[in-house]
Structures are given as structure tokens and as C-alpha cells.
Amino acid sequence: MSWVHVKDPDEVENYTFDYEDYLAGATILTSTWTLATGITEAASSKTASTATVRISSGTTGKKYKVTNRITTSDLRTHEESFDLRVENR
């Protein structure tokens, strides 16, 4: 599934994936974020079923790919991505 989010270049925003339906009773052991060059991971966190990244910067008019990869307590791996478009608001 692909999502597109929009942020202003001066905003620092949180983006969260909720994996509860995918996990089917398992939990998230690890969560790793990969961000395209030009945007910055200011922070990240996870719970048993969600993964969150805080993103800053970006150039107006550009689109960036953001990917999260999790490993679950039953040792499965899964990735989700979204596009982040930067626009002046």
C-alpha cells in the first residue's frame, strides 16, 4: 500500500505505521527507518504494535520516500513505505 503525506519544509512532523492487523498477536521487536537523502530523522520510537518517525527538513517541490522495516516477536520481517511531498503551506 502506498501513502502520500505533505509537510512544509519548516515543519517537524510525526508519521506512524500501525501494524496491529499485520502482527496477529505478535509484537514489534525492532523498527528501522530509511529516509531519502534531503530529509532528516529527528527521532523515532516504537510500541508493541506501532512505529513512529519524526521528520524534519526537505526542499519545497521535492518528493521523498520513507520506509519502515520491522522484525516481529515471531521473527517475521515486514516493510511499509510512504512518499513525503514537501510544499510551502
N, CA, C and O atoms as a GROMACS GRO file, in nm:
protein
  356
    1MET      N    1   0.085  -0.116   0.000
    1MET     CA    2   0.000   0.000   0.000
    1MET      C    3   0.090   0.123   0.000
    1MET      O    4   0.197   0.123   0.061
    2SER      N    5   0.047   0.227  -0.068
    2SER     CA    6   0.131   0.346  -0.077
    2SER      C    7   0.053   0.469  -0.032
    2SER      O    8  -0.062   0.490  -0.073
    3TRP      N    9   0.114   0.548   0.052
    3TRP     CA   10   0.053   0.670   0.102
    3TRP      C   11   0.140   0.788   0.061
    3TRP      O   12   0.260   0.775   0.039
    4VAL      N   13   0.075   0.905   0.050
    4VAL     CA   14   0.148   1.029   0.026
    4VAL      C   15   0.110   1.126   0.138
    4VAL      O   16  -0.008   1.151   0.162
    5HIS      N   17   0.211   1.178   0.206
    5HIS     CA   18   0.191   1.279   0.309
    5HIS      C   19   0.257   1.408   0.260
    5HIS      O   20   0.351   1.405   0.182
    6VAL      N   21   0.205   1.521   0.308
    6VAL     CA   22   0.258   1.652   0.270
    6VAL      C   23   0.303   1.725   0.396
    6VAL      O   24   0.232   1.726   0.496
    7LYS      N   25   0.421   1.787   0.390
    7LYS     CA   26   0.468   1.870   0.500
    7LYS      C   27   0.534   1.996   0.447
    7LYS      O   28   0.584   1.997   0.335
    8ASP      N   29   0.534   2.100   0.528
    8ASP     CA   30   0.605   2.223   0.498
    8ASP      C   31   0.753   2.200   0.530
    8ASP      O   32   0.784   2.123   0.621
    9PRO      N   33   0.846   2.263   0.458
    9PRO     CA   34   0.988   2.241   0.485
    9PRO      C   35   1.031   2.283   0.626
    9PRO      O   36   1.132   2.234   0.677
   10ASP      N   37   0.954   2.372   0.690
   10ASP     CA   38   0.990   2.417   0.825
   10ASP      C   39   0.924   2.335   0.935
   10ASP      O   40   0.958   2.352   1.053
   11GLU      N   41   0.832   2.248   0.900
   11GLU     CA   42   0.763   2.166   1.000
   11GLU      C   43   0.850   2.048   1.044
   11GLU      O   44   0.933   1.998   0.968
   12VAL      N   45   0.828   2.005   1.167
   12VAL     CA   46   0.883   1.880   1.219
   12VAL      C   47   0.762   1.797   1.257
   12VAL      O   48   0.689   1.832   1.350
   13GLU      N   49   0.739   1.687   1.185
   13GLU     CA   50   0.615   1.611   1.200
   13GLU      C   51   0.641   1.464   1.232
   13GLU      O   52   0.743   1.408   1.193
   14ASN      N   53   0.546   1.403   1.304
   14ASN     CA   54   0.548   1.259   1.332
   14ASN      C   55   0.465   1.185   1.229
   14ASN      O   56   0.360   1.233   1.186
   15TYR      N   57   0.513   1.066   1.191
   15TYR     CA   58   0.442   0.977   1.100
   15TYR      C   59   0.446   0.838   1.162
   15TYR      O   60   0.552   0.792   1.205
   16THR      N   61   0.330   0.772   1.166
   16THR     CA   62   0.320   0.644   1.236
   16THR      C   63   0.257   0.537   1.147
   16THR      O   64   0.160   0.562   1.076
   17PHE      N   65   0.315   0.418   1.153
   17PHE     CA   66   0.253   0.299   1.096
   17PHE      C   67   0.196   0.217   1.211
   17PHE      O   68   0.265   0.192   1.310
   18ASP      N   69   0.071   0.177   1.198
   18ASP     CA   70   0.007   0.089   1.296
   18ASP      C   71   0.002  -0.051   1.235
   18ASP      O   72  -0.070  -0.074   1.139
   19TYR      N   73   0.079  -0.143   1.293
   19TYR     CA   74   0.091  -0.279   1.240
   19TYR      C   75   0.001  -0.380   1.310
   19TYR      O   76   0.016  -0.501   1.288
   20GLU      N   77  -0.091  -0.335   1.394
   20GLU     CA   78  -0.170  -0.427   1.476
   20GLU      C   79  -0.235  -0.539   1.393
   20GLU      O   80  -0.230  -0.655   1.433
   21ASP      N   81  -0.297  -0.506   1.281
   21ASP     CA   82  -0.362  -0.609   1.199
   21ASP      C   83  -0.261  -0.708   1.142
   21ASP      O   84  -0.290  -0.827   1.135
   22TYR      N   85  -0.145  -0.661   1.101
   22TYR     CA   86  -0.041  -0.748   1.046
   22TYR      C   87   0.017  -0.841   1.154
   22TYR      O   88   0.046  -0.957   1.125
   23LEU      N   89   0.033  -0.792   1.274
   23LEU     CA   90   0.103  -0.866   1.379
   23LEU      C   91   0.032  -0.992   1.423
   23LEU      O   92   0.098  -1.090   1.459
   24ALA      N   93  -0.098  -0.995   1.422
   24ALA     CA   94  -0.177  -1.114   1.459
   24ALA      C   95  -0.129  -1.175   1.591
   24ALA      O   96  -0.105  -1.296   1.600
   25GLY      N   97  -0.116  -1.090   1.692
   25GLY     CA   98  -0.076  -1.138   1.824
   25GLY      C   99   0.071  -1.126   1.855
   25GLY      O  100   0.109  -1.134   1.972
   26ALA      N  101   0.155  -1.108   1.755
   26ALA     CA  102   0.299  -1.088   1.778
   26ALA      C  103   0.321  -0.941   1.818
   26ALA      O  104   0.226  -0.863   1.823
   27THR      N  105   0.445  -0.905   1.847
   27THR     CA  106   0.480  -0.766   1.879
   27THR      C  107   0.600  -0.724   1.795
   27THR      O  108   0.668  -0.808   1.736
   28ILE      N  109   0.626  -0.596   1.792
   28ILE     CA  110   0.741  -0.543   1.719
   28ILE      C  111   0.864  -0.553   1.807
   28ILE      O  112   0.867  -0.500   1.918
   29LEU      N  113   0.966  -0.622   1.757
   29LEU     CA  114   1.095  -0.630   1.828
   29LEU      C  115   1.186  -0.515   1.788
   29LEU      O  116   1.243  -0.447   1.873
   30THR      N  117   1.198  -0.493   1.657
   30THR     CA  118   1.285  -0.386   1.607
   30THR      C  119   1.212  -0.307   1.499
   30THR      O  120   1.125  -0.360   1.430
   31SER      N  121   1.249  -0.181   1.487
   31SER     CA  122   1.193  -0.092   1.386
   31SER      C  123   1.306  -0.005   1.333
   31SER      O  124   1.375   0.062   1.410
   32THR      N  125   1.326  -0.007   1.202
   32THR     CA  126   1.432   0.071   1.138
   32THR      C  127   1.371   0.157   1.029
   32THR      O  128   1.295   0.109   0.945
   33TRP      N  129   1.405   0.285   1.030
   33TRP     CA  130   1.356   0.379   0.930
   33TRP      C  131   1.464   0.410   0.830
   33TRP      O  132   1.580   0.430   0.867
   34THR      N  133   1.428   0.416   0.702
   34THR     CA  134   1.517   0.458   0.595
   34THR      C  135   1.453   0.576   0.526
   34THR      O  136   1.342   0.566   0.473
   35LEU      N  137   1.522   0.689   0.525
   35LEU     CA  138   1.471   0.813   0.466
   35LEU      C  139   1.558   0.854   0.349
   35LEU      O  140   1.681   0.842   0.354
   36ALA      N  141   1.494   0.901   0.244
   36ALA     CA  142   1.567   0.951   0.128
   36ALA      C  143   1.655   1.068   0.169
   36ALA      O  144   1.622   1.140   0.263
   37THR      N  145   1.764   1.087   0.098
   37THR     CA  146   1.853   1.200   0.122
   37THR      C  147   1.776   1.330   0.103
   37THR      O  148   1.705   1.348   0.004
   38GLY      N  149   1.791   1.422   0.199
   38GLY     CA  150   1.727   1.552   0.190
   38GLY      C  151   1.627   1.577   0.301
   38GLY      O  152   1.588   1.692   0.325
   39ILE      N  153   1.586   1.470   0.370
   39ILE     CA  154   1.501   1.485   0.488
   39ILE      C  155   1.575   1.420   0.604
   39ILE      O  156   1.664   1.337   0.584
   40THR      N  157   1.537   1.458   0.727
   40THR     CA  158   1.612   1.416   0.845
   40THR      C  159   1.523   1.346   0.946
   40THR      O  160   1.412   1.392   0.975
   41GLU      N  161   1.571   1.234   0.999
   41GLU     CA  162   1.504   1.166   1.109
   41GLU      C  163   1.543   1.236   1.238
   41GLU      O  164   1.657   1.223   1.284
   42ALA      N  165   1.450   1.311   1.295
   42ALA     CA  166   1.477   1.383   1.420
   42ALA      C  167   1.467   1.291   1.540
   42ALA      O  168   1.536   1.310   1.640
   43ALA      N  169   1.380   1.190   1.531
   43ALA     CA  170   1.362   1.092   1.638
   43ALA      C  171   1.278   0.977   1.584
   43ALA      O  172   1.212   0.989   1.480
   44SER      N  173   1.281   0.865   1.655
   44SER     CA  174   1.192   0.754   1.621
   44SER      C  175   1.161   0.677   1.749
   44SER      O  176   1.235   0.683   1.847
   45SER      N  177   1.049   0.604   1.745
   45SER     CA  178   1.008   0.524   1.859
   45SER      C  179   0.921   0.410   1.811
   45SER      O  180   0.878   0.408   1.695
   46LYS      N  181   0.894   0.315   1.901
   46LYS     CA  182   0.804   0.205   1.868
   46LYS      C  183   0.732   0.163   1.994
   46LYS      O  184   0.778   0.185   2.106
   47THR      N  185   0.616   0.102   1.972
   47THR     CA  186   0.542   0.036   2.079
   47THR      C  187   0.533  -0.111   2.037
   47THR      O  188   0.600  -0.154   1.944
   48ALA      N  189   0.450  -0.186   2.104
   48ALA     CA  190   0.432  -0.327   2.068
   48ALA      C  191   0.370  -0.341   1.929
   48ALA      O  192   0.389  -0.443   1.863
   49SER      N  193   0.295  -0.237   1.883
   49SER     CA  194   0.225  -0.252   1.755
   49SER      C  195   0.240  -0.133   1.660
   49SER      O  196   0.184  -0.136   1.550
   50THR      N  197   0.313  -0.028   1.699
   50THR     CA  198   0.329   0.089   1.612
   50THR      C  199   0.476   0.128   1.601
   50THR      O  200   0.557   0.098   1.688
   51ALA      N  201   0.507   0.197   1.490
   51ALA     CA  202   0.640   0.253   1.469
   51ALA      C  203   0.621   0.398   1.423
   51ALA      O  204   0.544   0.425   1.332
   52THR      N  205   0.694   0.489   1.487
   52THR     CA  206   0.678   0.632   1.460
   52THR      C  207   0.814   0.693   1.428
   52THR      O  208   0.915   0.659   1.489
   53VAL      N  209   0.814   0.785   1.332
   53VAL     CA  210   0.934   0.862   1.299
   53VAL      C  211   0.896   1.009   1.299
   53VAL      O  212   0.788   1.047   1.254
   54ARG      N  213   0.987   1.093   1.349
   54ARG     CA  214   0.971   1.238   1.344
   54ARG      C  215   1.066   1.289   1.235
   54ARG      O  216   1.186   1.264   1.240
   55ILE      N  217   1.010   1.361   1.138
   55ILE     CA  218   1.088   1.404   1.022
   55ILE      C  219   1.092   1.555   1.014
   55ILE      O  220   0.992   1.624   1.034
   56SER      N  221   1.213   1.606   0.986
   56SER     CA  222   1.233   1.750   0.965
   56SER      C  223   1.299   1.772   0.830
   56SER      O  224   1.345   1.678   0.764
   57SER      N  225   1.302   1.897   0.790
   57SER     CA  226   1.368   1.948   0.669
   57SER      C  227   1.296   1.906   0.541
   57SER      O  228   1.180   1.865   0.544
   58GLY      N  229   1.367   1.914   0.431
   58GLY     CA  230   1.311   1.886   0.300
   58GLY      C  231   1.311   2.011   0.214
   58GLY      O  232   1.311   2.123   0.266
   59THR      N  233   1.310   1.993   0.084
   59THR     CA  234   1.313   2.102  -0.012
   59THR      C  235   1.177   2.115  -0.079
   59THR      O  236   1.122   2.017  -0.128
   60THR      N  237   1.123   2.235  -0.081
   60THR     CA  238   0.994   2.261  -0.143
   60THR      C  239   0.993   2.208  -0.286
   60THR      O  240   1.086   2.232  -0.364
   61GLY      N  241   0.886   2.136  -0.320
   61GLY     CA  242   0.870   2.082  -0.454
   61GLY      C  243   0.927   1.943  -0.472
   61GLY      O  244   0.909   1.882  -0.578
   62LYS      N  245   0.995   1.890  -0.372
   62LYS     CA  246   1.054   1.756  -0.382
   62LYS      C  247   0.965   1.653  -0.316
   62LYS      O  248   0.885   1.685  -0.227
   63LYS      N  249   0.980   1.527  -0.360
   63LYS     CA  250   0.910   1.414  -0.301
   63LYS      C  251   1.016   1.315  -0.253
   63LYS      O  252   1.112   1.286  -0.324
   64TYR      N  253   0.998   1.263  -0.132
   64TYR     CA  254   1.095   1.175  -0.068
   64TYR      C  255   1.027   1.044  -0.027
   64TYR      O  256   0.912   1.044   0.014
   65LYS      N  257   1.099   0.933  -0.039
   65LYS     CA  258   1.047   0.804   0.005
   65LYS      C  259   1.092   0.778   0.148
   65LYS      O  260   1.208   0.800   0.183
   66VAL      N  261   0.997   0.730   0.230
   66VAL     CA  262   1.022   0.696   0.370
   66VAL      C  263   0.980   0.550   0.388
   66VAL      O  264   0.867   0.514   0.355
   67THR      N  265   1.069   0.467   0.442
   67THR     CA  266   1.041   0.324   0.458
   67THR      C  267   1.067   0.282   0.601
   67THR      O  268   1.165   0.322   0.663
   68ASN      N  269   0.977   0.200   0.654
   68ASN     CA  270   0.994   0.140   0.786
   68ASN      C  271   1.000  -0.011   0.772
   68ASN      O  272   0.916  -0.071   0.704
   69ARG      N  273   1.099  -0.072   0.836
   69ARG     CA  274   1.114  -0.217   0.835
   69ARG      C  275   1.108  -0.264   0.980
   69ARG      O  276   1.182  -0.216   1.066
   70ILE      N  277   1.018  -0.360   1.005
   70ILE     CA  278   1.006  -0.415   1.140
   70ILE      C  279   1.043  -0.562   1.140
   70ILE      O  280   1.031  -0.632   1.039
   71THR      N  281   1.090  -0.608   1.256
   71THR     CA  282   1.105  -0.750   1.285
   71THR      C  283   1.011  -0.779   1.401
   71THR      O  284   1.006  -0.703   1.498
   72THR      N  285   0.937  -0.888   1.390
   72THR     CA  286   0.836  -0.920   1.490
   72THR      C  287   0.886  -1.024   1.589
   72THR      O  288   0.989  -1.089   1.567
   73SER      N  289   0.812  -1.040   1.698
   73SER     CA  290   0.850  -1.135   1.802
   73SER      C  291   0.847  -1.280   1.754
   73SER      O  292   0.909  -1.367   1.814
   74ASP      N  293   0.776  -1.306   1.644
   74ASP     CA  294   0.779  -1.441   1.585
   74ASP      C  295   0.874  -1.445   1.464
   74ASP      O  296   0.864  -1.534   1.379
   75LEU      N  297   0.965  -1.347   1.459
   75LEU     CA  298   1.077  -1.338   1.364
   75LEU      C  299   1.037  -1.322   1.218
   75LEU      O  300   1.109  -1.368   1.129
   76ARG      N  301   0.924  -1.258   1.194
   76ARG     CA  302   0.889  -1.218   1.058
   76ARG      C  303   0.944  -1.077   1.035
   76ARG      O  304   0.966  -1.003   1.130
   77THR      N  305   0.965  -1.040   0.909
   77THR     CA  306   1.001  -0.903   0.874
   77THR      C  307   0.895  -0.848   0.780
   77THR      O  308   0.833  -0.921   0.703
   78HIS      N  309   0.877  -0.717   0.789
   78HIS     CA  310   0.774  -0.652   0.708
   78HIS      C  311   0.817  -0.508   0.684
   78HIS      O  312   0.877  -0.444   0.770
   79GLU      N  313   0.787  -0.456   0.563
   79GLU     CA  314   0.817  -0.318   0.529
   79GLU      C  315   0.693  -0.245   0.482
   79GLU      O  316   0.608  -0.301   0.414
   80GLU      N  317   0.685  -0.119   0.519
   80GLU     CA  318   0.583  -0.027   0.468
   80GLU      C  319   0.654   0.102   0.428
   80GLU      O  320   0.755   0.140   0.488
   81SER      N  321   0.602   0.169   0.325
   81SER     CA  322   0.661   0.294   0.278
   81SER      C  323   0.554   0.398   0.251
   81SER      O  324   0.436   0.365   0.232
   82PHE      N  325   0.596   0.522   0.251
   82PHE     CA  326   0.510   0.630   0.203
   82PHE      C  327   0.597   0.735   0.137
   82PHE      O  328   0.718   0.743   0.161
   83ASP      N  329   0.534   0.815   0.052
   83ASP     CA  330   0.601   0.929  -0.011
   83ASP      C  331   0.571   1.052   0.071
   83ASP      O  332   0.458   1.073   0.115
   84LEU      N  333   0.672   1.135   0.090
   84LEU     CA  334   0.658   1.260   0.162
   84LEU      C  335   0.685   1.374   0.065
   84LEU      O  336   0.797   1.391   0.016
   85ARG      N  337   0.582   1.452   0.037
   85ARG     CA  338   0.595   1.564  -0.055
   85ARG      C  339   0.609   1.691   0.029
   85ARG      O  340   0.534   1.712   0.125
   86VAL      N  341   0.706   1.776  -0.006
   86VAL     CA  342   0.731   1.899   0.069
   86VAL      C  343   0.676   2.016  -0.010
   86VAL      O  344   0.712   2.039  -0.126
   87GLU      N  345   0.586   2.091   0.056
   87GLU     CA  346   0.523   2.208  -0.006
   87GLU      C  347   0.514   2.320   0.096
   87GLU      O  348   0.496   2.295   0.215
   88ASN      N  349   0.528   2.444   0.050
   88ASN     CA  350   0.505   2.558   0.138
   88ASN      C  351   0.356   2.566   0.169
   88ASN      O  352   0.272   2.554   0.080
   89ARG      N  353   0.326   2.587   0.296
   89ARG     CA  354   0.184   2.600   0.335
   89ARG      C  355   0.161   2.737   0.394
   89ARG      O  356   0.049   2.769   0.433
   0.00000   0.00000   0.00000
